[in-house]
Amino acid sequence: HLTGLNMVGLKRRGFSRDDIHELRKAYRLLFAEEGTMAERLEDVSATFKDHPTVMDIVNFIQIDSARAVCQPKVERAA
């Protein structure tokens, strides 16, 4: 399961604070519980169309829609 973005790796690779902030927003939208993955991809694509790094992620997922995408672990209330 996914646990979030690799913040240390992003910082080491020289991503700006603004880029990291946008990636976090896109991650939250992409892996929200509402809607299907296709709907969320469409929303993220429309919202971040001018952000090349986010669009790289969207395009990677869309290239082979038959490929499974790892999902974050869902915490359930006991």
Buried (B, 14 or more C-beta within 10 A) or exposed (E): EEEEBEEEEBEEEEBEEEBBEBBBBBBEBBBEEEEEEEEBBBBBBEBBEEBEBBBEBBEEBEEEEEEEEEEBEEEEEE
